[in-house]
């Protein structure tokens, strides 16, 4: 049996901050990349991270690579920096919301109990 190198804490934190499904994130990125008037450019680092998040969400824990784990840490760090540890749904301005959604976190979505 393959062993995962991702800690339980990171695994849980990542799945707590990434509150969009892979389908929701992929659909949002298509819309965001095709909308020329948005704050997030189609070739932006945020959308690149979003693509990596979609791939991570489609993997089993044991299939994660070291790059996947680095991306997971980055996403958790970025979302926690903006949102804090226990965020309530909040609208934010468009630029911040779009950046968070590029990481798979919809700040308007209520936390699941």
N, C-alpha and C positions, 0 to 999 in steps of 0.2 A: 504494500500500500504506500502510495506517495505521501510524503510529509510536506505540509505547507510551512513556509517560512514567514508567514504573516501572523503577527500576534493576535490573540483573541481580542485584546483591547482595540487595536487598529481595525480589525475586521468589523467589530461592533460599531465603532465610531464612524467609520466610512459609511456603513449602511444606515446609520442614524442621520447623518448630514445629507446623504444622497437620497432625497425623498421623491425623486422622479423615477419612473420605470425606465428601462432602456428604450422602450418604444416612445414614451413621452419625450425623452431627451433627444432621441434621433429625429423625431418629427419636429421638435422645436428648433434644432440646429439647421434643418433644411429650410425652414421658414426664415430663420435669422440670417443665414448665409445668402439667401436670395433677396433679402430686403436691403437694397442699396442705401437707404437713408438711416440705417441703424448705427448705434455707437459701436457695435461689435463687427469688425471687418470680417469678410468671409475667410481670410487666411490668418485670423487672429490667434494668438496663443491660447485664448480662452476656448475657442472652438476646437482647437487641437486637443486640449485637455478633455473637452466634452466627448470627442471621438474616442479617446482612451478610456473614459469612464464607461461609455457604452460597451466597449470591448470587455472591460473588467466585469461589468454586470452580467455579461454572457458567459463568464467562466466559472468553473468550480474553484473552490478555495485552493485545492491542491494543484491547480494548473496556473496559478499566478506566477509571473516572472518577477525578478527584482525590479525591473522598470515599472511593472504594475504596482508593486508595493510603494515605490517612490511616488507614483502618481496618487495613490490613495492617501499617503501622508500629506502631499501638497494640497489635495482637495480638502481634507479635514482641516488643515492649518488655515487655508484661505477662508473657508466658510466660518470657522470658529472665530477668526480675527474680525470678520464683519458682523457676525450674528451673536457671538457669545456662546456660552455653554448650553443654555436652555431657552432658546428663542421662542417667542410667541409670534404668530403670523404678523407680518409687517410689510407694507407696500414698498418702502424705500423709493428712491427716484429711479427713473428708467435705466440709467447707466448701471447702477448698483444691482438692480434686479436682474438685468440681462447678464451681468458678469456672474452672479450667483447661479443663474439658470444654466449658464455655460458649463458650470461644474456639476450640474445635476441636482441643484438645490433650488426649489421654488419657495421663496420666502413667504408666499401667500398661502401655502399649503399647511394646514394644521398638523401638528405633531401627532403621530399615532400613539395610542395608549398601549 
